[in-house]
Structure formats: structure tokens, C-alpha cells
Amino acid sequence: MEIITFEDGIEHWIWVLMKGKKPIAKSYNTFTRRASAKRAAENVIRDIKSRYGKMKVTS
């Protein structure tokens, strides 16, 4: 398990989610399970984009 905050970098956070790990994200206060990791990551990416706008996402 990893505790990931925005200080660690948004890209790393998304990378961990896409890999299907089980991070605990302080910013979102969520626990992501392996099965829904990719869907959750997509939602997080969408949310981050709407908040921060200037993010490059590679998938």
C-alpha cells in the first residue's frame, strides 16, 4: 500500500492506479480495489483535469 498525495506528483498517483495497485489517496480519501482501479483512475484524471486544467495525460 502506498499513501500518495499531490506532493508526490499527480502522474505517479495515476500511474499507481493504472497499474492496479491499491493506493490510499489522502486527497480523495478513497481506497481503490484492483478490479475498479482503471475506472477509478479515469474518474480521478477527469476530476484533476477539471480542477487543474493544465495536465498532460498519457494512456
C-alpha positions as CSV (number, residue, x, y, z in Angstrom):
1,M,0.0,0.0,0.0
2,E,1.1,3.5,-0.8
3,I,-0.1,6.8,0.6
4,I,0.0,9.2,-2.2
5,T,-0.6,12.9,-2.0
6,F,-0.4,15.6,-4.7
7,E,3.1,16.5,-3.4
8,D,4.2,13.1,-4.8
9,G,3.1,14.2,-8.2
10,I,-0.2,13.6,-9.9
11,E,1.4,11.5,-12.7
12,H,2.8,9.0,-10.1
13,W,-0.6,8.8,-8.5
14,I,-2.3,7.9,-11.8
15,W,0.5,5.5,-12.7
16,V,-0.1,3.6,-9.5
17,L,-3.8,3.4,-10.1
18,M,-3.4,2.3,-13.7
19,K,-1.0,-0.5,-12.5
20,G,-3.9,-1.8,-10.4
21,K,-2.1,-1.3,-7.1
22,K,-4.1,-0.4,-4.0
23,P,-3.2,3.1,-3.0
24,I,-4.8,5.2,-0.3
25,A,-5.2,8.7,-1.7
26,K,-5.3,11.3,1.0
27,S,-6.6,13.9,-1.4
28,Y,-9.6,11.9,-2.4
29,N,-9.9,9.8,0.8
30,T,-10.5,6.7,-1.3
31,F,-9.4,3.1,-1.2
32,T,-9.1,1.6,-4.7
33,R,-9.5,-2.1,-5.3
34,R,-7.8,-3.9,-8.2
35,A,-11.0,-4.5,-10.1
36,S,-12.1,-0.9,-10.3
37,A,-8.6,0.7,-10.4
38,K,-8.7,1.6,-14.0
39,R,-12.2,3.1,-13.9
40,A,-11.3,5.0,-10.7
41,A,-8.1,6.3,-12.4
42,E,-10.1,7.6,-15.3
43,N,-12.5,9.4,-12.9
44,V,-9.6,10.8,-11.0
45,I,-7.9,12.0,-14.2
46,R,-11.2,13.7,-15.3
47,D,-11.5,15.3,-11.9
48,I,-7.9,16.5,-11.8
49,K,-8.3,17.9,-15.3
50,S,-11.3,19.9,-14.4
51,R,-9.6,21.2,-11.3
52,Y,-6.1,21.9,-12.6
53,G,-6.7,22.1,-16.4
54,K,-3.0,22.0,-17.4
55,M,-2.2,18.4,-17.1
56,K,-0.8,16.1,-19.7
57,V,-2.3,12.6,-19.6
58,T,-0.7,9.7,-21.5
59,S,-2.6,6.5,-21.7
